[in-house]
Amino acid sequence: MGEAYDRENRYDDLANRAMRGQEQQAVDAYGGARTDTNKAGLPHLTGNEQRPVRIGNPWAETFDAAATSLFGQMRSYNPVMGRR
C-alpha cells in the first residue's frame, strides 16, 4: 500500500469501519461464507471462502454499527455464526 492509506490508524476512520461492516453484512445477507455454511451443513450460496470479519473480532460490532448507521442494515448481527 502507498502512503495515502494510514494503515496504523485505519480504525479511526468511520468510512473504513463502515466498509468492513457492509462487506460482512452483504456476505451474510446472501447466504454466508463457506466457513459459516460448512459448520452448519448448509449449501454454499456465496463465493466467499472466509468471512470478511472473523467471528470473535473485537471490532465486529463497531464495523456493523458503522455500516448500519451509514448504509442501513442488510442483516442483523449475530456474533456466534455470522448474522443468522
C-alpha positions in Angstrom: 0.0 0.0 0.0 1.1 3.5 -0.7 1.4 6.3 1.8 -2.1 7.7 1.1 -3.5 4.9 3.3 -2.7 5.2 7.0 -3.0 1.5 8.0 -2.0 2.1 11.6 -4.9 4.4 12.2 -7.4 2.8 9.8 -10.0 2.0 12.6 -10.2 5.7 13.5 -11.8 6.3 10.1 -15.6 5.9 10.1 -15.6 5.1 6.3 -13.2 2.2 6.8 -15.3 0.7 9.6 -18.5 1.1 7.6 -16.9 -0.6 4.6 -15.8 -3.6 6.7 -19.2 -3.9 8.3 -21.1 -3.6 5.0 -18.9 -6.2 3.4 -19.8 -8.7 6.2 -23.5 -7.7 6.1 -23.6 -8.4 2.4 -22.0 -11.8 2.6 -24.3 -12.7 5.4 -27.4 -11.4 3.6 -26.6 -13.5 0.6 -26.0 -16.8 2.4 -22.8 -16.5 4.4 -19.3 -17.5 3.7 -18.3 -21.2 3.3 -16.7 -21.2 6.7 -20.2 -20.4 8.1 -22.2 -22.8 6.0 -19.7 -25.7 6.3 -20.2 -25.8 10.1 -24.0 -25.8 9.8 -24.2 -28.3 6.9 -25.8 -25.6 4.7 -25.3 -25.2 0.9 -22.8 -22.6 -0.3 -24.7 -19.6 -1.5 -21.8 -17.2 -2.0 -18.3 -17.5 -3.5 -16.7 -16.2 -0.3 -14.4 -18.9 1.3 -13.9 -17.0 4.5 -15.9 -14.3 6.4 -14.7 -10.7 5.8 -14.8 -10.1 9.6 -13.9 -13.2 11.6 -16.2 -14.4 14.4 -14.7 -13.0 17.6 -13.1 -10.0 16.0 -13.2 -7.3 18.8 -14.1 -4.7 16.1 -17.0 -6.7 14.6 -19.8 -4.9 16.4 -18.2 -1.5 15.7 -18.0 -2.4 12.0 -21.6 -3.5 12.0 -22.8 -0.3 13.7 -20.9 1.9 11.4 -22.3 0.2 8.3 -25.8 0.3 9.7 -25.6 4.0 10.5 -24.2 5.0 7.1 -25.9 2.5 4.7 -28.8 0.9 6.6 -28.9 -2.7 7.9 -28.8 -5.6 5.4 -28.7 -8.3 8.1 -29.0 -8.3 11.9 -25.8 -9.0 13.9 -25.2 -12.4 15.5 -21.6 -12.9 16.8 -22.0 -16.7 17.1 -22.4 -17.7 13.4 -22.4 -14.6 11.3 -25.7 -12.8 11.2 -28.2 -15.8 11.0 
